Amino acid sequence: MPESPDRFLTIPPDAYAPTLKRLRQLSGLLENMITIPGTQVGIGLDPIIGLIPIGGDVLGVILSGYIIIESARLGVSRATLGRMLLNVLIDGLVGVIPVLGDFFDIAWRANTYNIKLLEESLKFPSQKKKADRWFILGVLLGLLLLAIVLVAFPMILISMLWKALTGA
């Protein structure tokens, strides 16, 4: 019997625990890898890679997008996926602002919020209708559009600055 193409879109219930563990580890790596000595503030790879001009914020969005896609595969509802996408959108758009965005990345923990949303959703799976394939495709397209904006915005800003400085 041929395999259903939908088998790649969902994660079986017996695989929830390892998937959730992997997503928690990724979130911790991105947002709370190192504690700043003398404080309870942790930073992770997200604010560090955000320092890389243009590509850093895109990479952060891609890693955050992975958490959203895996959440969709776990059967999270449209409403929860929408809130998760909003968290990443805020993180990505504010993260593009030089200096301010880097400090914002330390304070705004989109991935931690998204893991909490995922865990809450998995506690009561029967109460929420899971997202369909088209909605998940829309989420992917939204993340792709965000990545394009995160590349285009700094390039436009650099171009405008160059023209202002050189008078070209």
C-alpha positions in Angstrom: 0.0 0.0 0.0 1.4 3.4 -0.9 2.3 5.8 1.9 0.2 8.8 2.5 1.9 12.2 1.8 0.2 13.5 5.0 2.4 11.3 7.2 5.2 14.0 6.8 2.8 16.7 8.0 2.0 15.3 11.4 4.0 13.8 14.2 2.5 10.7 15.9 1.5 11.1 19.5 4.2 8.7 20.7 6.8 11.0 19.3 5.5 14.2 21.1 7.9 13.9 24.1 11.2 13.7 22.1 10.0 16.4 19.7 9.0 18.7 22.6 12.4 18.0 24.3 14.3 18.9 21.1 12.2 22.1 20.7 12.8 23.1 24.3 16.6 22.5 23.9 16.6 24.7 20.7 14.7 27.5 22.5 17.1 27.3 25.4 20.1 27.4 23.0 18.6 30.4 21.2 17.6 32.4 24.3 19.2 31.3 27.5 22.5 29.6 26.8 24.7 31.7 29.0 23.8 33.6 32.2 25.4 37.0 32.5 27.6 36.9 35.6 26.1 38.7 38.6 22.6 38.7 37.1 19.8 36.3 36.4 19.7 37.5 32.8 20.5 34.8 30.2 21.5 35.3 26.6 21.6 32.8 23.8 22.5 32.5 20.2 19.6 34.6 19.0 21.0 38.0 20.1 24.5 36.9 19.3 23.8 35.9 15.7 21.6 39.0 15.5 24.8 41.0 15.6 25.7 39.6 12.1 24.6 42.3 9.7 21.6 41.3 7.5 22.0 37.5 7.7 21.9 37.2 11.5 18.3 38.2 11.9 17.3 35.9 9.0 19.0 33.0 10.6 17.2 33.7 13.8 13.8 33.8 12.0 14.6 30.5 10.3 15.4 28.8 13.6 12.3 30.3 15.3 10.3 29.2 12.2 11.5 25.6 12.8 9.8 25.7 16.2 6.6 26.9 14.6 6.6 24.3 11.9 7.2 21.5 14.3 4.4 22.9 16.5 2.1 22.7 13.5 3.2 19.1 12.9 2.3 18.4 16.6 -1.2 19.5 15.9 -1.3 23.0 17.4 -4.3 25.1 16.5 -4.4 28.0 14.0 -4.9 30.5 16.8 -1.8 29.3 18.7 0.3 29.2 15.5 -0.8 32.7 14.7 0.3 33.9 18.1 3.6 32.1 17.7 4.1 33.7 14.3 3.3 37.1 15.8 6.1 36.6 18.4 8.6 35.8 15.7 7.4 38.7 13.6 7.9 41.1 16.4 11.3 39.6 17.2 12.4 39.8 13.6 11.2 43.3 12.7 12.5 45.0 15.9 15.7 42.9 15.7 16.5 44.6 12.4 17.0 48.0 14.1 20.7 48.5 14.7 21.7 48.3 18.4 18.1 48.7 19.7 17.2 45.4 18.0 20.2 43.6 19.6 19.1 44.7 23.1 15.5 43.8 22.3 16.6 40.3 21.3 17.9 39.8 24.9 14.6 41.0 26.5 12.0 39.6 24.0 12.1 35.8 24.2 9.9 34.8 21.3 11.0 31.2 21.3 10.4 30.8 25.1 6.9 32.3 24.7 6.3 29.9 21.7 7.4 26.9 23.7 5.0 27.9 26.5 2.2 28.3 23.9 3.1 24.8 22.5 3.0 23.2 25.9 -0.3 24.8 26.8 -1.8 23.6 23.5 -0.5 20.0 24.1 -2.1 19.9 27.5 -5.6 20.1 26.0 -5.3 18.8 22.5 -9.0 17.9 22.1 -10.2 21.4 22.8 -8.5 23.0 19.8 -8.8 22.3 16.1 -5.4 21.7 14.5 -4.2 23.8 11.6 -4.8 22.5 8.1 -2.2 22.2 5.4 -3.1 25.5 3.7 -2.7 27.4 7.0 0.7 25.8 7.6 1.7 26.8 4.0 0.6 30.3 4.8 2.7 30.3 7.9 5.7 29.1 5.8 5.1 31.9 3.3 4.8 34.4 6.0 8.1 33.4 7.5 9.7 33.5 4.0 8.3 37.0 3.5 9.7 38.1 6.8 13.1 36.7 5.9 13.0 38.7 2.6 12.0 41.9 4.5 14.8 41.3 7.0 17.3 41.2 4.1 15.8 44.0 2.0 15.3 46.5 4.8 19.0 46.8 5.8 20.1 46.8 2.2 17.7 49.7 1.4 18.8 51.5 4.5 22.5 51.1 3.6 21.8 52.3 0.1 20.0 55.4 1.3 22.8 56.1 3.8 25.5 55.7 1.1 23.7 58.1 -1.2 23.3 60.6 1.6 27.0 60.4 2.5 28.4 60.4 -1.1 25.8 62.6 -2.7 25.3 60.1 -5.5 
